[in-house]
Amino acid sequence: MQHVPYRGTAPLITDLVAGRLDLCVDNLPTYLPHVREGKLKLLAVTSAERWFAAPEVPTVAESALPGFVATPWWGVQAPARTPAPIIETLARATLAGFRDEATRARLHGLGVEAAPLGTAESGRHIAAEYAKWGEVVRAAGIKLD
């Protein structure tokens, strides 16, 4: 396969649906409407388990690469010098928002399974991701152009 960089998902989906690309790896929820309309076919998901929004689709680990897991994550960030009380207020409000059933239902309807973390857990998660993907970058000899 050849990596083709895109400036966003919208142009990538356009080329994929038009048949100018054979496949892509991207965040699943954006593609679900196109899959449901029969414009795209899901080959595999990169999560450790089959995804609730497409339970019939195998994982990459099941179908091709045992042990493979790559899941997207999002975070709420603030400038490094933001005072701790402000960070804690933002964290509490964000976590409360994710506990709201209407919010969770809306996300679930979009194909997103929220897994909110507190500030300390987020820090550990980010450190683990940097370590994991840093090793991939080093092993593959990836360089920034």
Buried (B, 14 or more C-beta within 10 A) or exposed (E): EEEEEBEEBEEBBEEBBEEEBEEBEBEBBBBBEBBEEEEBEBEBBBBEEBBEBBEEBBBBBBEEEEEBEBBEEEEBEEEEEEEEEEBEEBBEEBBEBEEEEEEBEEBEEEBBEEEBBEBEEBEEBBEEEEEEEEEEEEEEEEEEE
